[in-house]
Amino acid sequence: MVSAHDPATVGEPPHPHDFSEQLITQLYEDLDGYLFEGDAAIDHAWPLVIEAVRHARTRGAVLVVFARATLAAHHRLVFYETPPDDSIALDEACATVASFVPEALAQLPALKSHAERLMRHVAIAEQSPDAIHVPLSNAISRFYAALADENAAVGSRALIEMRSIILHLDACAAALDRAESAPEPVRVIRPDRFHDYFMHYASLAQKPEASAGSEHAVATLSQDGRITAVITEDTHPLEAAARAVRPTIAGDDVTRDHTLVRIRALLDVLDGLRHAPNPLIGDALNDTTVHLSLVLAAATAPLHASGGFSFSAIAQIARYNQQLLRSAAATQH
Protein backbone atom coordinates (compact mmCIF):
# COMPACT_ATOMS: atom_id res chain seq x y z
CA MET A 1 0.00 0.00 0.00
CA VAL A 2 1.18 3.53 -0.66
CA SER A 3 2.32 5.35 2.47
CA ALA A 4 -0.12 7.76 4.03
CA HIS A 5 2.56 10.45 3.73
CA ASP A 6 3.70 10.41 0.13
CA PRO A 7 7.46 11.06 0.02
CA ALA A 8 7.10 14.17 -2.12
CA THR A 9 4.47 16.04 -4.04
CA VAL A 10 4.19 15.30 -7.72
CA GLY A 11 5.27 18.17 -9.93
CA GLU A 12 8.44 20.24 -9.90
CA PRO A 13 11.19 18.06 -8.37
CA PRO A 14 12.62 19.47 -5.14
CA HIS A 15 16.33 20.04 -4.52
CA PRO A 16 18.22 16.72 -4.46
CA HIS A 17 18.97 17.09 -0.75
CA ASP A 18 15.35 17.85 0.09
CA PHE A 19 14.16 15.01 -2.12
CA SER A 20 16.50 12.59 -0.34
CA GLU A 21 15.61 13.82 3.13
CA GLN A 22 11.87 13.48 2.55
CA LEU A 23 12.07 10.00 1.12
CA ILE A 24 14.66 8.59 3.51
CA THR A 25 13.13 9.91 6.73
CA GLN A 26 9.61 8.97 5.74
CA LEU A 27 10.52 5.46 4.64
CA TYR A 28 12.28 4.86 7.95
CA GLU A 29 9.12 6.04 9.68
CA ASP A 30 7.29 3.31 7.75
CA LEU A 31 9.73 0.82 9.31
CA ASP A 32 8.85 1.73 12.90
CA GLY A 33 8.52 -1.50 14.86
CA TYR A 34 10.44 -3.60 12.35
CA LEU A 35 14.12 -2.86 12.99
CA PHE A 36 15.76 -4.83 15.78
CA GLU A 37 18.39 -3.92 18.34
CA GLY A 38 19.53 -7.14 19.93
CA ASP A 39 16.45 -9.29 20.41
CA ALA A 40 14.04 -6.36 20.72
CA ALA A 41 11.96 -4.71 18.00
CA ILE A 42 12.43 -0.94 18.15
CA ASP A 43 9.31 1.24 18.12
CA HIS A 44 10.99 4.15 16.34
CA ALA A 45 13.50 3.35 13.60
CA TRP A 46 14.93 6.80 12.91
CA PRO A 47 16.54 7.44 16.36
CA LEU A 48 18.12 3.98 16.15
CA VAL A 49 19.76 4.85 12.82
CA ILE A 50 20.87 8.28 14.03
CA GLU A 51 22.55 6.66 17.02
CA ALA A 52 24.39 4.37 14.60
CA VAL A 53 25.49 7.41 12.60
CA ARG A 54 26.71 9.17 15.74
CA HIS A 55 28.90 6.18 16.60
CA ALA A 56 30.01 5.58 12.98
CA ARG A 57 28.48 2.12 12.74
CA THR A 58 27.73 0.28 9.53
CA ARG A 59 24.01 0.53 10.25
CA GLY A 60 24.34 4.29 9.90
CA ALA A 61 26.03 3.85 6.51
CA VAL A 62 22.78 2.45 5.11
CA LEU A 63 21.76 6.11 4.87
CA VAL A 64 24.68 6.73 2.50
CA VAL A 65 23.67 3.84 0.24
CA PHE A 66 20.07 5.01 0.38
CA ALA A 67 21.10 8.57 -0.49
CA ARG A 68 23.11 7.33 -3.46
CA ALA A 69 19.93 5.69 -4.74
CA THR A 70 17.75 8.75 -4.12
CA LEU A 71 20.21 11.02 -5.93
CA ALA A 72 20.25 8.67 -8.93
CA ALA A 73 16.44 8.56 -8.96
CA HIS A 74 16.25 12.35 -8.68
CA HIS A 75 18.63 12.72 -11.65
CA ARG A 76 16.45 10.36 -13.67
CA LEU A 77 13.30 12.30 -12.76
CA VAL A 78 14.81 15.67 -13.69
CA PHE A 79 16.93 14.80 -16.73
CA TYR A 80 15.11 11.68 -17.98
CA GLU A 81 18.36 9.74 -18.16
CA THR A 82 20.33 7.33 -16.02
CA PRO A 83 23.03 9.19 -14.08
CA PRO A 84 26.68 8.27 -14.64
CA ASP A 85 27.93 5.81 -12.03
CA ASP A 86 31.04 7.84 -11.27
CA SER A 87 33.60 7.71 -8.52
CA ILE A 88 32.28 10.74 -6.65
CA ALA A 89 28.76 9.34 -6.25
CA LEU A 90 29.38 8.16 -2.68
CA ASP A 91 30.94 11.51 -1.77
CA GLU A 92 27.80 13.24 -3.00
CA ALA A 93 25.68 10.79 -1.05
CA CYS A 94 27.68 11.50 2.11
CA ALA A 95 27.21 15.25 1.62
CA THR A 96 23.49 14.70 1.13
CA VAL A 97 23.18 12.74 4.37
CA ALA A 98 25.15 15.40 6.23
CA SER A 99 22.74 18.07 4.93
CA PHE A 100 19.91 16.70 7.06
CA VAL A 101 21.73 14.56 9.65
CA PRO A 102 24.12 16.87 11.51
CA GLU A 103 25.52 13.92 13.46
CA ALA A 104 27.02 12.59 10.20
CA LEU A 105 29.40 15.53 9.66
CA ALA A 106 32.10 14.24 12.00
CA GLN A 107 31.77 10.67 10.77
CA LEU A 108 31.67 11.00 6.98
CA PRO A 109 34.98 9.18 6.21
CA ALA A 110 33.97 6.23 8.38
CA LEU A 111 30.43 6.14 7.00
CA LYS A 112 31.72 6.18 3.42
CA SER A 113 34.09 3.32 4.20
CA HIS A 114 31.29 1.34 5.84
CA ALA A 115 29.01 2.00 2.86
CA GLU A 116 31.63 0.65 0.44
CA ARG A 117 32.12 -2.44 2.60
CA LEU A 118 28.37 -2.99 2.92
CA MET A 119 27.86 -2.70 -0.84
CA ARG A 120 30.69 -5.17 -1.52
CA HIS A 121 29.23 -7.59 1.03
CA VAL A 122 25.76 -7.47 -0.52
CA ALA A 123 27.13 -7.72 -4.06
CA ILE A 124 28.92 -10.97 -3.21
CA ALA A 125 25.84 -12.39 -1.48
CA GLU A 126 23.49 -11.45 -4.31
CA GLN A 127 25.81 -12.35 -7.19
CA SER A 128 24.29 -9.46 -9.11
CA PRO A 129 26.02 -7.37 -11.79
CA ASP A 130 24.37 -4.27 -10.28
CA ALA A 131 25.29 -2.72 -6.95
CA ILE A 132 22.41 -2.68 -4.46
CA HIS A 133 21.74 1.05 -4.95
CA VAL A 134 20.69 0.33 -8.55
CA PRO A 135 17.53 -1.73 -7.84
CA LEU A 136 16.74 0.64 -4.97
CA SER A 137 17.01 3.63 -7.29
CA ASN A 138 14.87 1.88 -9.89
CA ALA A 139 12.18 1.20 -7.28
CA ILE A 140 12.21 4.87 -6.26
CA SER A 141 11.81 5.93 -9.89
CA ARG A 142 8.90 3.52 -10.38
CA PHE A 143 7.27 4.84 -7.23
CA TYR A 144 7.32 8.46 -8.37
CA ALA A 145 6.26 7.54 -11.89
CA ALA A 146 3.30 5.69 -10.38
CA LEU A 147 2.39 8.75 -8.30
CA ALA A 148 2.41 10.88 -11.44
CA ASP A 149 0.25 8.34 -13.28
CA GLU A 150 -2.00 7.79 -10.24
CA ASN A 151 -1.24 4.08 -10.49
CA ALA A 152 -1.68 2.83 -6.93
CA ALA A 153 -0.86 -0.81 -7.71
CA VAL A 154 2.53 -0.06 -9.26
CA GLY A 155 3.30 2.49 -6.55
CA SER A 156 2.48 -0.03 -3.83
CA ARG A 157 4.77 -2.66 -5.32
CA ALA A 158 7.62 -0.15 -5.66
CA LEU A 159 7.18 1.01 -2.06
CA ILE A 160 7.22 -2.59 -0.82
CA GLU A 161 10.44 -3.20 -2.77
CA MET A 162 12.05 -0.08 -1.29
CA ARG A 163 11.16 -1.10 2.26
CA SER A 164 12.31 -4.67 1.68
CA ILE A 165 15.70 -3.55 0.34
CA ILE A 166 16.30 -1.20 3.29
CA LEU A 167 15.27 -3.91 5.78
CA HIS A 168 17.73 -6.30 4.16
CA LEU A 169 20.52 -3.71 4.05
CA ASP A 170 19.91 -2.86 7.69
CA ALA A 171 20.07 -6.53 8.69
CA CYS A 172 23.35 -6.98 6.78
CA ALA A 173 24.79 -3.79 8.28
CA ALA A 174 23.83 -4.81 11.82
CA ALA A 175 25.50 -8.20 11.26
CA LEU A 176 28.69 -6.48 10.10
CA ASP A 177 28.58 -4.23 13.17
CA ARG A 178 28.38 -7.31 15.39
CA ALA A 179 31.42 -8.73 13.55
CA GLU A 180 29.55 -12.00 13.17
CA SER A 181 29.45 -12.22 9.37
CA ALA A 182 31.55 -14.77 7.56
CA PRO A 183 34.41 -13.35 5.43
CA GLU A 184 32.62 -14.73 2.37
CA PRO A 185 28.90 -13.99 2.81
CA VAL A 186 26.41 -16.76 2.15
CA ARG A 187 24.60 -16.17 -1.12
CA VAL A 188 20.98 -15.10 -1.10
CA ILE A 189 18.53 -17.37 -2.90
CA ARG A 190 15.43 -16.30 -4.79
CA PRO A 191 12.69 -16.67 -2.14
CA ASP A 192 10.23 -18.65 -4.26
CA ARG A 193 12.93 -21.13 -5.24
CA PHE A 194 14.23 -21.41 -1.69
CA HIS A 195 10.69 -22.11 -0.48
CA ASP A 196 10.43 -25.01 -2.94
CA TYR A 197 13.86 -26.40 -1.98
CA PHE A 198 13.05 -26.18 1.72
CA MET A 199 9.65 -27.84 1.38
CA HIS A 200 11.19 -30.64 -0.71
CA TYR A 201 13.92 -31.12 1.89
CA ALA A 202 11.41 -31.15 4.75
CA SER A 203 9.13 -33.64 3.00
CA LEU A 204 12.02 -36.05 2.42
CA ALA A 205 13.34 -35.72 5.97
CA GLN A 206 9.90 -36.47 7.41
CA LYS A 207 9.19 -39.59 5.34
CA PRO A 208 9.06 -42.76 7.46
CA GLU A 209 11.63 -44.50 5.27
CA ALA A 210 13.98 -41.53 5.64
CA SER A 211 13.52 -41.11 9.38
CA ALA A 212 15.35 -44.38 10.01
CA GLY A 213 18.28 -43.23 7.92
CA SER A 214 19.51 -44.72 4.68
CA GLU A 215 22.55 -46.38 3.24
CA HIS A 216 25.01 -44.46 1.09
CA ALA A 217 27.63 -46.25 -0.99
CA VAL A 218 31.12 -45.07 -0.09
CA ALA A 219 33.33 -47.67 -1.81
CA THR A 220 33.28 -50.82 -3.89
CA LEU A 221 35.42 -53.95 -3.84
CA SER A 222 36.11 -55.61 -7.18
CA GLN A 223 37.93 -58.62 -8.50
CA ASP A 224 38.94 -59.07 -12.12
CA GLY A 225 36.78 -56.09 -13.07
CA ARG A 226 33.72 -57.54 -11.35
CA ILE A 227 32.07 -55.81 -8.37
CA THR A 228 32.06 -58.31 -5.53
CA ALA A 229 30.93 -56.08 -2.66
CA VAL A 230 29.65 -52.59 -1.93
CA ILE A 231 30.64 -50.89 1.30
CA THR A 232 27.91 -48.62 2.65
CA GLU A 233 27.40 -46.31 5.59
CA ASP A 234 24.22 -45.32 7.35
CA THR A 235 23.31 -41.66 6.88
CA HIS A 236 21.19 -39.41 9.05
CA PRO A 237 17.76 -38.60 7.52
CA LEU A 238 18.70 -34.92 7.19
CA GLU A 239 21.88 -35.85 5.38
CA ALA A 240 19.92 -38.16 3.12
CA ALA A 241 17.44 -35.37 2.36
CA ALA A 242 20.31 -33.01 1.58
CA ARG A 243 21.83 -35.52 -0.84
CA ALA A 244 18.48 -35.83 -2.63
CA VAL A 245 17.72 -32.10 -2.79
CA ARG A 246 21.17 -30.82 -3.73
CA PRO A 247 21.06 -31.87 -7.42
CA THR A 248 17.70 -30.11 -7.86
CA ILE A 249 19.08 -26.71 -6.79
CA ALA A 250 19.69 -24.37 -9.71
CA GLY A 251 23.14 -22.80 -9.93
CA ASP A 252 26.74 -23.76 -9.35
CA ASP A 253 28.17 -25.87 -6.52
CA VAL A 254 28.60 -22.86 -4.23
CA THR A 255 24.96 -21.88 -4.65
CA ARG A 256 23.89 -25.46 -3.89
CA ASP A 257 26.07 -25.56 -0.78
CA HIS A 258 24.84 -22.17 0.41
CA THR A 259 21.21 -23.15 -0.13
CA LEU A 260 21.69 -26.17 2.12
CA VAL A 261 23.41 -23.97 4.71
CA ARG A 262 20.35 -21.72 4.72
CA ILE A 263 18.01 -24.72 5.01
CA ARG A 264 19.91 -26.10 8.00
CA ALA A 265 20.01 -22.66 9.63
CA LEU A 266 16.25 -22.27 9.16
CA LEU A 267 15.66 -25.68 10.76
CA ASP A 268 17.64 -24.49 13.78
CA VAL A 269 15.47 -21.36 14.01
CA LEU A 270 12.25 -23.38 13.77
CA ASP A 271 13.51 -25.87 16.37
CA GLY A 272 14.44 -23.00 18.69
CA LEU A 273 10.98 -21.47 18.34
CA ARG A 274 9.42 -24.87 19.01
CA HIS A 275 11.22 -25.07 22.35
CA ALA A 276 10.97 -21.36 23.19
CA PRO A 277 8.18 -19.54 21.29
CA ASN A 278 8.80 -15.83 20.76
CA PRO A 279 5.81 -13.44 20.69
CA LEU A 280 7.70 -11.11 18.33
CA ILE A 281 7.56 -13.83 15.68
CA GLY A 282 4.36 -15.70 16.46
CA ASP A 283 3.47 -19.39 16.34
CA ALA A 284 5.80 -20.81 13.71
CA LEU A 285 4.48 -24.35 14.20
CA ASN A 286 0.75 -23.77 13.84
CA ASP A 287 0.41 -20.45 11.99
CA THR A 288 1.11 -21.00 8.30
CA THR A 289 1.69 -17.28 7.72
CA VAL A 290 4.38 -17.15 10.40
CA HIS A 291 6.02 -20.30 9.04
CA LEU A 292 6.00 -18.98 5.46
CA SER A 293 7.36 -15.60 6.58
CA LEU A 294 10.35 -17.33 8.15
CA VAL A 295 11.00 -19.54 5.12
CA LEU A 296 10.99 -16.50 2.82
CA ALA A 297 13.19 -14.52 5.23
CA ALA A 298 15.70 -17.37 5.41
CA ALA A 299 16.28 -17.05 1.67
CA THR A 300 17.93 -13.65 2.05
CA ALA A 301 18.73 -12.89 5.71
CA PRO A 302 22.45 -12.65 6.51
CA LEU A 303 24.03 -15.56 8.35
CA HIS A 304 26.80 -15.30 10.91
CA ALA A 305 30.18 -16.97 10.58
CA SER A 306 29.05 -20.19 12.27
CA GLY A 307 26.40 -20.68 9.59
CA GLY A 308 23.30 -19.79 11.60
CA PHE A 309 20.87 -16.89 11.72
CA SER A 310 20.96 -14.35 14.49
CA PHE A 311 17.44 -13.84 15.80
CA SER A 312 17.39 -10.13 14.99
CA ALA A 313 18.49 -10.63 11.36
CA ILE A 314 15.80 -13.14 10.42
CA ALA A 315 13.14 -11.69 12.73
CA GLN A 316 13.01 -8.19 11.26
CA ILE A 317 12.68 -9.53 7.72
CA ALA A 318 10.14 -12.19 8.74
CA ARG A 319 7.97 -9.69 10.60
CA TYR A 320 7.71 -7.48 7.54
CA ASN A 321 6.97 -10.56 5.42
CA GLN A 322 4.09 -11.33 7.75
CA GLN A 323 2.58 -7.90 7.16
CA LEU A 324 2.82 -8.39 3.40
CA LEU A 325 1.35 -11.88 3.52
CA ARG A 326 -1.54 -10.88 5.74
CA SER A 327 -2.26 -7.76 3.68
CA ALA A 328 -2.32 -9.87 0.51
CA ALA A 329 -4.65 -12.39 2.12
CA ALA A 330 -7.00 -9.63 3.28
CA THR A 331 -7.33 -8.19 -0.22
CA GLN A 332 -8.36 -11.60 -1.56
CA HIS A 333 -11.39 -11.85 0.75
Disulfide bonds with the S-S distance in Angstrom:
none
